[in-house]
Amino acid sequence: MNINKQNLSSALDCASFPVLAALMVHFTGDISILNKLPKPKQAILGETQGFYSNEDKDFIKKFALNELENFFENSDQKNLYLPSNKELNEMMNFIVGDIVPADYVPMMLKDININNNSNQIFKETKNHYSDLEVLIVGAGMSGILAGIKLAEMGVKFKIYEKNISAGGTWYENQYPGARVDIANHFYSYSFEENPIWSEHFSKQSELLDYFKKCFYKYDIQEHTFFETEVVQMDFDEITKLWSVVVKKNGQEIIETSNIVISCVGQLNHPKIPSISGIDDFQGNLFHSSRWPDKDVITNKHVAVVGSGASAFQIVPSIADSCKQLTIFQRSAPWMFPNPNYHSHVEEGKKWLLQNLPFYSRWYRFLLFYPGSDQLLNSLFIDPTWNGRDDSINEENDGMRELFTQAMLDQIYDKSLIKKVIPDYPPFGKRMLQDNGAWLKSLHLSNVTLLSEEVRKIHSSGIISKGGELHFDTIIFATGFRAQEYFFPIKINGGYGDFNDIYGDSPKSYLGITFSSLPNFFSMYGPGTNLAHAGSIIFNSECQIDYICSAIKYLIKNNLKMIKVKPECENEYQLKFDQRHQKMVWQHFKVSSWYQNSNGKVVTTSPWKLLEYWNWTNNFSESDYEF
């Protein structure tokens, strides 16, 4: 491979230097090289330079440049050194400037997959070794993943998708400003990297492109039926089959399947509050996830109801175009300072990710590990805490001060302070990524933030505590029916409709299986949302690995039914509830979509990523009835 030395030197200026330094083990074959290079300080979330001085960076760059020039001139990738697991652990420790505990190493090794320098392409096994067929409901991130893994196994499957396209959340949420709030180089399938993300936190269109490319690359389209909506499922105890009612082209048909995997997720069906007069409004009224094609913003009087994740992205994107923009807020969001939230990826970094062997894998690790379980301990309520009631322990209070000061530094309209500084503990609700855009928008002369609920809607506007305001457009950025699992599908596993039984307090085992639903699995199911660490894709990969292990067991033993034992489900659910009682998400000052109508957390995981990975990495048939 011919490399222009000047271009290589320029690209290295864009490197993560802890990663670049550790990478030299692959190129020299010498783990002791780590003792000869400057060591980074302990990594924190989002900081990828190890707090190196410029002198340290120059030293590492000079060393790396020499090794890389020799490599590209005289070698090929087959000659790269593949360290032992022990050496890989040493490299991990070096990169994050800390000791990665031994029990985390297997999880990290599986994710970064340092066994060769090529992404392994899983092609479908055409020779199916069983007549068993799986129905996947939904072709979003988890549905595509399930299809890829089942195809790899050689298991027959089909996907029913209600929309006209794959992509799920990233197809439906096309509002202005929509983007991911997890670093893109980690928010991707572990086996399917994208080295050419244009931004560190990419926009909706680029994310949709990524998932659609995966969808077609692995031929999942051959198994997918679009504009096909599952409306009802009933399990037949005699045949051990699911009878599935499907709506297609206005007609309902009934089909059968051995196994069902629900991939509808939690953020699927919009939630619009029940407000008096809502049907009387004569202007444009819609949920943020159902953004219309026509321009309903420019020179309009616009209301945004809500100030959570969607509103946080929408408002800065439309504020300049509105004649007047009014935000109705129930409670203020906490924000995590992130100056790179809208930043583009440098061309040099893209080149390194594409061309420098193993660089992308170790860069992914550096994004992953500091954002895994390090935060979790600070989210437990200290029963002896006698400080403020908008914090839960000493560390959490320190974060409250840090985040508060970061906001105060951006506020020059003092009337905003009481409106934008939350009165509940940090991390009690979904943390938002702050690069200054939100607070900058709130200072615009045509933007008003009201800490008032909408009381009534009439033909031309909104009535709130402060009075009546007229609007051309009302946008509900009010989230989704996350607590109503599988809504609006009616699912009867032989015990009655699932939601009629459990309402907004579902019971599950690992958020994957249900004692009331035989031959049924869920991805992004109850209690598996992540609010403290990682990426939801990580959880989905854990879940599909577990599901595939269960299906393999069924096939191997020629079994027709699997159902988690009620005692296993009850034990898991009890531990889940008991842990949440000690955590910030169930704090008395917190009200969020993580909770059900009784204030009990039902959507979000209280577990360490490591705990969940260990559980899902070890399918145990003793937990199940067959």
N, C-alpha and C positions, 0 to 999 in steps of 0.2 A: 504494500500500500504506500503510494507516494504521498508524502505530507510536506506541504510548504512550511518551513521552519518558522517563518514569521507569523503565519496563520496559527500554528500550534501554540506559539508563545502568547499570542493575543487571546486564544481560547482559554489558556490556563489562567489568565487574569480573572476569568469568570468562574473559576473552580471553587468548590467548597474545599478549603485547604485541609481540614481534618480528613476528608475522604481521599483527597489527592495523596496525602502523605501515607495513609494506610494502604492505598492502592499499590504503592511501591513494593509491597510484599509479593504481589503477583508477578511483578516485572523483574524483581531481583531473585526471587526464590528464597529470600532470607528474612525470617521473622524478626531477627535481631535488628533489622534496619529501623524498627520503631524506636529503639533505644538511642538512635543516632539523629533522629529528627525531633524538632520542637514538639512538645506535647500540648494539645489543646486543653482549655479549661472545661469544666463540666458543662455539657450541652443543656440548653433550655429550649423549650418549644419555639420553633420558628427561627432560631439563631443557628446558622449553618457554617459559621466561620471560626468557631472555637475560641473566640475572643483573642485571636492571634494578633500580635503586633505586625506592622508592615515589614519589619526586619525578619520576623519569623516566616511570613508569607514569601518574601524574596528568597530566603534560604531554601524553603520547600520547593518553590517553583524552579530554582536553578537545578536542584538535584533531580526533580521530576523531568525537566526538559531534557537533560542529558540521557536519562534512562529511556524516555519515550522516543527520542530521535533514533537511538540505537535499535529500539524494538521495531519501529516502523520501517527502518532501512534494511535490517538484517534478519528479521524474524517473521513468524506468522503466529496467529492466535493459538495454534496447537501447542506452542512452546510455553504458554503461560502457566505459571505455577498455581496449582490448586492446593491451598493449605489444608491441613488436617482440621477437624472440628475444634481441637484445642487451640490451634493457631487462629482459626476464625474467631474464636471467643476473645483471644488477645487483641485481634483487630477491632472487634466491637468495643472493647474496653478503651482502646486508644481513641477511636472516633468520637465517643461520647464523653471522654474525659472522666470516666467513672467505671466502677466495677459492675458489669452486667451480671446479675445473680445467675448461678448455674441453672436454676429451674426455668429461667427465661430463654436460655440459649436454644433449646430445641424449637420453640415457637418462632424465634427470630430466624433460625437457619431455614426452617420450612418456608417462611415468607420470602426471604431474599434469594433462596435457591442457588447458592454458589456451588454448582457442580459442573457447569459449562457456561460458555459465554453466549449462548443463543437461547432465545425464547422458545420453549418447547411448544410446538403446535399440536394440539390434540385434534386429530382427525377422527371422524366418526367410524366406529367399528361396524361395518356393514353386516357382519355375521352375528345376528342376535342369538344369544344363547338361552333365551327364555321367551315364552309367549306373553309374559307379563307386560302390560302397557301402563305408562304413567301419563296422567293429564296434568300439565302445568297451567295454572291460571295466571295469566299476565306475562307480558314480554318486556318488562322493565329490566333494571339492573340485575335483580335476583332471578328473574325468569330466564333471561339469556344465560346467566351463569349455570342455572340448573340444567338447561338444555345442553350446554357445552359438556358438562360433567356426565350427564346420562349418555350422551352420544359417545363419549370416550369409553364408557363402561360397556357399550353395546346393548343398552336397554332401549326398547321402543318407547317413544314418547310423542306427544303432540302438545302444542301450546295454543290456547285460546286467548286472544287479545281483543278487548273491546274497541280499541282505537284503530286507526288506519295505518299506524306505524308502530314499530318497536321504540323503546326508550322510556316508557313509564313516566316517572316524575319529570324527566328532562324533556319529554315530548309535551306534556300537559302544561307545565309552568313556563310559558313564553312571555311573561311580563317583562317590561323594561327593567334592566339591571339584574335580572336573574343570573346567579352564579353560585358556584360551590363555595363553602366556607371551610373546607379541608384542603390542605395543600395537594394540588393535582398529581404530583409525582408519587403520592401515596394513595390518593383517591383514584384508584384504577385496579383492575384485576392483577393479582400478584404474578400471573403468568402472561399477562398481555400489557406490557408497558407502552406508554406513548412518549417517546423522547422529544417530541416536537410540540408539546403544549405551548401555546403562544403566551399564556399568562400563568402566574403561579397559582391563581385561584380562578379557573377559567369560567367563561360565560356559558350560559345555557346552550347556545347553538353549537359550541365546540364540544361540550359534553355529550350532546345528542349525537353528533357526528361520531364520537369515539364509540359509544355503545352500539350504534348502527353498524359501524365497521366491524366490530366484534361479532355482531349478529350475522352478518353476511360472510365474514371470513370463515366462520365455523359451520356454515351452511344451515344455520338454525331456521332460516326462512323456509326450508323444505318441510319443516314440521309445524309451521305456524299458520294459523287461520285468523286473519284480521277481521275487524268488525263482527266479532263473534263474542257475545257476552254470556257468561255463565250466570244464571239467575237462581238456580236451585240445585241442591245435591242431596240425595237420600241413599243411605247405605243399606244394602240388602243382606241381611244376616245369613240367608240361605246360600246365595250365590257368592257371597263375599265380594260383591262388586258395588261400585258407586253408580247410581243412576243419575245422570247429569242432564238437567234441562238447560238448553242453550238457545239463545235468541240470535237469529241470523236473518238479515233482510226482512225484518218484521215478523218472521215466522219462528215458532218455538219447535225445537226438535229434541228428542231424548236419545242420549248416547250412554255408553257404559265405559267404565275404566276400573282397572284393578287398584290403582293408587292415585291419589290426588296430592299435588304439591301446590299450596296456595302461595302465590308470589304477588299478591295484590298490595302488600305492604301496609303501612300505617297512614301514610300521607297521600291518600288516594281520592277520597270523596270530600269535596269542599264542605266547610261548615259555615253557614250563614246564620247569624243569630235570629231568633224569632222576635221581630220588632213590629210593633203595631204600625200599620199603614205601608208596609214595605211594598205591597203590590200596587199601591196607588201612585208611586213615583213615575213621572212621565219622561224623565231623562234617561241617561245610560246608567244602568246598575248591574254590577257583575262581581263575581269573586275573582281574586287575583290570578287564580289558576285557570280561569276561563276568559283570558284577555281577548277582546274582539280585534278583528283585522282592521277595522276602520279607525281613524284618528278621533279619539274622544277626549283628548287632553289639550291640544293647542288652543290657547286663548279661551279656555273654559274655566269656570268655577268648579273646582274638583274637591271632593271629600275622600280622604282615605280613613277607613275605620280600622283601627289597630296600629300598633307600633312594634310588632314583633319582627321576625326574620324577613318576611316578605316585604312589609312596609319599609323596613330599614334599607332594602335594596331599591324599592320602587321610588321612594320620595326623592333621593338625590338625582335619579334618572329623569324625572319628569318636572321637577320644580321650576326650572327655567322656562318651560314651555307653557305652564299654566298661567292664566290670568290671576287666579287666586287659588291657593292650595291650603286646605284645612285638614289637620290630622286630629282624629278623635282617639285619645289614648286612655286606657284603663290603668295601666302601670308602666313605668319606664323600664327599658331593658338595660342590663349591664353590658358593657362593651369591653372587649379585650383589645388593647392597642396593637395594631398590625399595619404598619406603614406600607407593607408589600401587598395589601389586599387587592389593589387594582394594578399591580406592577406587571410589566411584560417580562418575559424570560429573554435574557440576552442571547444573541446569536451564538456567542462563544459557548455558553452553557448548553445550548441545544446540540452544538457540535460534539461536546464532550459526552453528553448523554447518548448520542447516536453512535459515536465512533471509538470511544475509549473503553476497552473491554472492562467489564465489571463496575465501571463507574456508576451507572444508573442503579445497580443493585445496592451498592453501599450508600448512595445518596438517599435511596428509599429508606434504608435502615436508619439513617440519621434523622429523617423526618418522622419515622415510626416510633422509635424507642423513647425519645424524650416526651412524646405525647401518648404514651401507653398508660401505665398505671401510677406514674409518679404523683399525679394530682389527687388520687382517690382518697388517701388518708385525710386530706384537708377538708373533705366534704362530709365527714362525720361530726355530728353535734357533740361538743364537749359538755357533759352534764354539769361540770363544775364551772363552766364559763360564766363569769359575772360581768362581762363587758356589755357592749351595745347589743340591742336585740335585732340589729340588721347585720349581724355576723354571728358565727357559730363556734368559733375557736380563735386562738391567737393568730394562726397562720391565715385563716379566712379573713380576719379583721385587717391584717396587713395587706391582703389583696384588695379589700374594700378601700383602704386608704390610697393604694396605688391607682386603682381604676378611677376613683373619685377625682384624684388630682389630675389624671390624664384628661378627664372631661372638663374640669375647671380651667385647665390651661387653654381650652378651646372656646370658652364662653366669655363673651364680652357684654352680652345682653343679660344682666343679672336677673331679670325676670324669668329667665329660663331655668335657673339653677334648681328651684324646687320641683320643676316639671321633669327634668332629665336625670336627676340623681335618684336612683331607686331607694326604696325604704325597706328592702328585704335583703338577705345575705347574697353575696356574689355566688354565681353558679346555681342559684335556686331555680332559675329558668334558663332557657337556652342562651348561652353566651353569644354575642354578636361580634363580628370582626370590625374594628374601628380604624379606618384610615383618615378620619376627619370629615368624610363626605356627609354623614348624617347631621352632625352639629353645624356644619357650614350651611347646609340647606335650611336648618331651623332659624338661621339668622337672616335669611333673605326677606326682603320687605313684603313679598307676596305670599309668604308662608306663615301659617299660624298653627301652633300646637295647643290643643285644648285637652286638659286632663278631665275630660267629661265623657260619660257614656251617652250613647244615642238613645233618647227616650222614645222618639216617634219619628216616622218618616211620612211626609205628605207629598202631594203631587209635584212640588217644585223644590223640596229640600228636606232639611233635618231640624228637629226640635231637640235640644239638649238642655241641661241645667241652665246654661247661659242665655238661652233664648232660641230664636228661629233664624236659620241661615238658609239661603237659596243656593242650589247647586245644579250644574248641568250634568255632572257625572259623579256617581258614588261607587267607590271601589272598596270591597270588603276584603281586607287582608287579615282575615280572622281564622286562618288555619283550617284544620281538617277534622273529620270525625274519627280521630285516632283511637279513641277508647272503644269504638264499636267495631270489633274485629270482624273482618270479612264482609262488612256492610257493602251493598245491600243484598248480598247472596244469602239465601236461606239454606242452612246446612243442618241436616238431621242424620246423626250417626246411629240412630236407633233409640235415642233417649229424649227426643224432642229437638226443636230448633235451638242451635247453639246460643244465639243471642237472647232468646226467650229464657233460657236456663240461667245464663250468667250475667246478662245485661252488660254493664260497663265494668264488671269485676271478673274477667275471664280467668280460668285456671288452666295451667299448662305444665308440661315438663320441658324445661330448657327453652320455652317459647317455641318449641318445634312440634311436639306431639301432645295429644289430648286423650284422656281416658274415655271421653264421650264420643270420640271420632276415630273409629278404626281405619286403618289404611290411609291415614291422612297426615300430612306434614305441612309445616308452615315455615316460610322464610320471612324475616323481619316481622315475626309474630309478637305476641304479648311479652312485654318486659324485655325486649331486645334492642330498643332504641339506645343509642350511645350518646351520653351527655357529658362524659368526663374524659374520654380518651378515644384514640383510634379513628377508624373510618367504618361506616356501616358496611362497606364492602368486605372488610375483615370479618365482621360477624357473619355475613352471608356466606363467605367461603367456609367458615367453621360449620355453619348449618348444613350446607350441601354436602360437605364431607361426611357429616353424621348421617344424613339421610341416605346417601349412597351406601354407607356401611350397613344400614338397616335393610336396604333393598337387596344388597348382596347376600345378606343372611337369609332373607326370604327365599331367594332364588336357589341358593346352595342347598337349602333344606327342604325345597319343594313345598313351601308353606304358602297359604293363601290369605292369611290375615295377620296383622300385627296391631297391637293396642297397648299403650303404656298402662302399667298397673296403677290403679287409683292410689295405692299407698305411696308409690314413688312420686306421683304427681302431687299428692298432699304434702309430703315431706319437703319437696322442692318449693312448693308454693309457700309453706310456712317459713322456710328459711328466707325466701325472697321478701316476704312481708316483714319479717322481724328485722332484717337488715335495713330496709327502707325506713323503718320507724326511727332509726338512729341517724338518718341522713338529711342533707340540706333540702332535698326535693320535697320532703314532707314537713318542712318547717312551718310553724303556725302562721308566718307572714307571707308564705308563698302560695300562690294559686296559679296553676299552669295547665297546659294540655298534657303534661306528664301524669296528671291526677284524674281520677274519676269524679263522679258527682259527690262522693263522700270525702274527698280530699286524699284518697289513698292512691299512691303511685302504681300505675298498671302498665304504662308504656315503656318505661325506661329501666335499663339494666343497672343493678347496684354492684355487679360483680367486677372483679379485676378481669382484664382481657385474658390474663393467664389462666384464671380459674375456668372461664368459659371455654377457652381453647382446650384445656385438659379434659374437660367433660365431653366436649364434642369430638375430641380426637380419640375417644375410647368408648365406642358403642358396646353396651353390655346387654346381652339378650336376657339376662336375669331381671331386667327392669320391665320386661314386656310379657304380655300374654299372646299366644299364637293359636 
